[in-house]
């Protein structure tokens, strides 16, 4: 599908001063919203839009993402600067927005990570965790994001929301997912504070420049609530070569030289007053949510919402759902992965 028709090009070139004949490349990372690099000989930006086709209720909200990065940018947190939001149906059937292009690299997998030395990996990890702690320290209650979502009962809200979305698009039964869902509902911890929650804080969702986090990207799942949910995602996605059957098969941390999961917890604890005794719950929650996300991608690919794709790729996403669900259903999860 060629998104960049005459109307879109006219609108973008008029509002950003990009040449009408600007070029574009779709970023390969990210399987939910569609992200493009748009550029000419002198300027470069990033454009985000929803997937083509039908969308789940409340998902792929471009106005919400734009509001988040606008407020965080205003408060000097590490996000791309917002440039332009389009909500005009005469221009496009879907909202989209344009933001600053951040120089640097996305360490999307272990192959990219291989070029970094052990010392560089340690510096990157320290910056990655420090940036997360800064986001969690940000006083959302005194910011323009105070109304982004409900403040309390984050875990219960997440479990209900994702279960509802899964059931709305359900195409098959997954027994491990049912087990994990029951474990989560039966063991919900108390929320210690209210903070911004990125929702998918992983190394492949930040831009790295000079061995430091230059910007956090992909704010689609952001809300207010329990900051330990983000830490749980970091630990879940920080796969180790010795871990059996990790569903994060391309995790950058599969490259030797990154600090261990135990070290990650120590780094975060040194920058936070939160109690980490219940961290296993949040790690399980992350695996469970990723199963839900992968199933959503599997369904959308199957229905052709991303255009023509290889059947093997579709099947791979379906298998990924099962792998995440199996991990989420592991009873002694933290012991297994540490």
C-alpha positions in Angstrom: 0.0 0.0 0.0 1.4 3.4 -1.0 0.6 5.7 1.8 2.4 8.7 0.4 -0.1 9.8 -2.2 -0.4 13.4 -3.6 -2.5 14.7 -0.8 -0.1 13.4 1.8 2.9 14.7 0.0 1.4 18.1 -0.4 0.5 18.3 3.3 3.9 17.1 4.6 5.9 19.3 2.2 3.8 22.3 3.1 4.1 21.8 6.8 7.7 20.6 7.2 9.4 22.1 4.1 10.5 18.7 3.0 10.8 18.5 -0.8 7.5 17.2 -2.4 9.6 14.4 -3.9 10.9 13.4 -0.5 12.0 9.8 -0.1 10.8 7.3 2.6 11.9 4.1 4.2 9.8 1.9 6.5 11.6 0.9 9.7 11.8 -2.8 10.0 11.5 -2.8 13.8 8.0 -2.4 15.2 5.1 -4.7 14.3 2.2 -2.6 15.5 2.1 1.0 14.3 3.9 1.7 11.0 7.0 4.0 11.2 8.7 5.7 8.3 11.9 7.7 7.9 11.0 10.5 5.5 13.8 12.7 4.1 15.2 14.8 1.3 18.7 16.2 0.7 18.7 18.5 3.7 16.0 17.3 6.2 14.9 14.1 7.8 12.0 13.3 10.1 10.1 10.2 11.3 6.4 9.6 10.6 4.1 7.3 12.6 0.7 6.0 11.5 -1.6 3.1 12.5 -1.6 -0.2 10.5 -3.9 -0.4 7.5 -7.3 -2.0 7.9 -9.5 -2.4 11.0 -8.1 -1.4 14.4 -8.9 -2.6 17.9 -10.8 -0.1 20.1 -8.4 2.2 21.9 -5.3 0.9 20.0 -3.0 2.8 17.7 -4.0 6.2 19.0 -1.7 8.7 17.3 -3.1 11.7 19.1 -2.3 10.1 22.4 1.2 9.2 21.4 1.8 12.8 20.2 0.5 14.2 23.5 2.9 12.0 25.4 6.1 12.9 23.5 5.0 16.6 23.5 4.8 16.7 27.3 7.9 14.6 28.0 9.9 16.6 25.5 8.8 19.8 27.2 10.1 18.4 30.5 13.5 17.5 28.9 13.1 13.7 29.1 14.7 11.6 26.4 12.1 11.5 23.6 12.0 12.8 20.0 10.7 16.3 19.7 7.1 16.4 18.2 6.8 18.2 14.8 3.3 17.8 13.4 0.0 16.0 14.1 -2.5 15.4 11.3 -6.1 14.6 12.2 -7.7 16.0 9.0 -9.8 13.3 7.3 -9.5 15.3 4.0 -5.8 14.5 4.1 -5.8 10.9 5.5 -8.3 8.4 6.7 -6.1 7.8 9.8 -4.3 10.2 12.1 -0.6 10.3 11.8 2.2 12.4 13.3 5.8 13.5 12.5 8.6 13.8 15.0 12.3 14.5 15.1 14.7 11.9 13.7 17.2 10.9 16.4 20.7 10.2 15.2 22.1 7.0 16.4 21.3 3.3 16.3 18.6 1.0 17.4 20.2 -2.2 18.8 17.3 -4.3 17.6 19.0 -7.7 17.9 22.0 -9.7 19.1 23.8 -9.4 15.7 23.8 -5.6 15.9 24.9 -5.9 19.5 28.0 -7.9 18.5 29.8 -4.8 17.2 29.9 -3.2 20.7 32.6 -4.1 23.2 31.9 -5.3 26.7 32.7 -1.9 28.1 30.4 -0.2 25.6 27.6 -2.7 26.5 28.0 -1.9 30.2 27.8 1.9 29.5 24.7 1.4 27.3 23.0 -0.7 30.0 23.7 1.8 32.7 22.3 4.6 30.6 19.3 2.4 29.7 18.4 1.7 33.3 19.2 5.3 34.4 16.8 6.6 31.7 14.1 4.3 32.9 14.6 5.5 36.5 14.3 9.1 35.3 11.0 8.4 33.6 9.7 6.7 36.7 10.9 9.7 38.9 9.0 12.2 36.6 6.1 13.7 38.6 3.2 12.9 36.2 0.6 14.1 38.7 1.9 17.7 38.3 2.3 17.4 34.5 0.1 17.6 31.5 -0.1 13.8 31.5 -2.0 13.7 34.7 -5.2 12.7 32.8 -3.4 10.1 30.6 -5.0 7.2 32.5 -6.3 6.1 35.9 -3.6 6.3 38.6 -4.4 3.2 40.7 -5.0 -0.5 40.2 -2.7 -0.6 37.2 -2.2 -4.3 37.2 -5.9 -5.2 37.4 -6.6 -2.7 34.6 -3.9 -4.2 32.4 -5.1 -7.7 33.0 -8.7 -6.8 32.1 -7.8 -4.6 29.1 -5.5 -7.2 27.5 -7.9 -10.1 28.2 -10.7 -8.1 26.6 -8.6 -7.3 23.5 -7.4 -10.8 23.2 -11.0 -12.2 23.3 -12.2 -9.6 20.8 -9.8 -10.9 18.2 -9.5 -14.5 19.4 -9.0 -17.1 16.7 -7.8 -20.1 18.8 -7.5 -21.4 22.4 -4.0 -21.3 24.0 -3.9 -23.3 27.3 -0.6 -21.9 28.5 -2.1 -18.4 28.2 -5.1 -19.4 30.3 -2.7 -20.8 33.0 -0.7 -17.6 33.0 -3.8 -15.4 33.2 -5.0 -17.3 36.2 -1.6 -17.0 37.9 -1.6 -13.2 37.4 -5.2 -12.6 38.5 -4.6 -14.7 41.7 -1.3 -13.0 42.7 -1.8 -9.2 42.1 0.7 -7.1 44.2 -0.1 -3.7 45.7 1.0 -0.7 43.6 3.7 1.3 45.4 3.5 4.5 43.4 2.0 6.2 40.4 4.4 7.0 37.5 4.5 7.0 33.7 4.7 3.5 32.4 6.2 3.2 28.9 4.6 -0.2 28.4 7.3 -1.8 26.2 10.6 -0.6 27.6 13.2 -2.7 25.8 16.6 -2.0 24.3 15.2 -2.2 20.8 12.8 0.7 21.7 15.6 3.2 22.4 18.0 5.1 20.2 21.7 4.7 21.2 24.2 7.4 20.4 27.8 7.5 21.9 27.0 4.5 24.1 24.1 6.4 25.8 20.3 6.5 25.3 19.5 9.4 23.0 15.8 8.9 23.0 13.0 6.4 24.1 10.6 5.6 21.2 7.4 3.7 20.6 5.0 5.1 23.2 1.9 3.3 21.9 1.4 1.3 25.1 2.2 4.2 27.5 -0.1 4.9 30.4 0.0 5.8 34.1 0.4 3.2 36.8 2.9 0.8 38.3 6.6 1.5 37.3 7.6 -2.0 38.1 5.8 -3.2 35.0 8.5 -1.5 32.9 11.2 -3.2 35.0 9.5 -6.5 34.5 9.6 -6.0 30.8 13.4 -5.2 30.9 14.0 -8.4 32.9 11.8 -10.6 30.7 13.4 -9.3 27.5 17.0 -9.4 28.8 17.5 -12.9 27.5 20.5 -15.0 28.4 22.3 -17.6 26.4 21.9 -20.1 29.2 18.1 -19.5 29.4 16.1 -22.4 28.0 13.5 -21.6 25.3 13.6 -17.8 25.5 10.8 -16.3 23.3 13.0 -13.2 22.9 15.0 -15.0 20.2 16.7 -11.9 18.9 17.3 -10.1 22.2 20.4 -7.9 22.1 21.5 -9.3 25.4 22.0 -12.7 23.8 25.3 -11.2 22.7 28.0 -11.8 25.3 29.2 -8.9 27.4 25.9 -7.3 28.7 25.3 -7.2 32.5 23.2 -10.0 33.9 19.6 -9.8 34.9 20.7 -9.7 38.6 22.9 -6.7 37.8 20.0 -5.0 36.1 17.9 -5.3 39.2 20.8 -4.0 41.4 21.2 -1.0 39.0 17.6 -0.1 39.2 17.4 -0.6 42.9 20.3 1.8 43.4 18.2 4.5 41.7 14.8 3.8 43.2 13.2 3.4 46.6 10.8 0.7 45.3 10.6 -2.7 46.9 11.5 -5.4 44.3 10.3 -8.4 46.2 7.4 -9.0 43.8 9.4 -8.5 40.6 8.6 -12.1 39.4 4.9 -11.1 39.0 5.9 -8.2 36.7 8.2 -10.4 34.7 5.4 -12.9 34.2 3.1 -10.0 33.3 5.5 -8.9 30.6 5.7 -12.4 29.0 1.9 -12.6 29.1 1.5 -9.2 27.5 4.0 -10.1 24.8 2.0 -13.2 24.0 -1.1 -11.0 23.6 0.8 -8.6 21.4 2.2 -11.3 19.2 -1.2 -12.9 18.8 -2.6 -9.5 17.7 0.2 -9.2 15.1 -0.4 -12.8 14.0 -4.1 -12.0 13.5 -3.5 -8.7 11.6 -0.9 -10.3 9.3 -3.2 -13.2 8.6 -6.0 -10.7 7.6 -3.6 -8.8 5.3 -3.5 -5.5 7.3 0.2 -5.1 6.6 0.0 -5.9 2.9 1.4 -9.0 1.2 3.7 -10.9 3.6 5.4 -14.3 3.5 3.2 -17.1 4.9 6.2 -18.3 6.9 6.5 -14.9 8.6 2.8 -15.1 9.6 3.3 -18.6 11.0 6.4 -17.4 12.9 4.3 -14.8 14.8 1.7 -17.4 15.6 4.5 -19.7 17.1 5.9 -16.7 19.0 2.6 -16.3 20.8 2.8 -19.9 22.0 6.4 -19.5 23.2 5.6 -16.3 25.2 2.6 -18.0 26.7 4.6 -21.0 27.7 7.1 -18.8 29.5 4.4 -16.8 31.2 2.8 -20.0 32.6 6.1 -21.1 34.2 5.4 -21.3 38.0 9.0 -20.7 39.3 9.7 -18.2 36.6 12.3 -15.9 38.3 14.3 -18.9 39.5 14.3 -20.3 36.0 15.6 -17.2 34.2 18.0 -15.9 36.9 
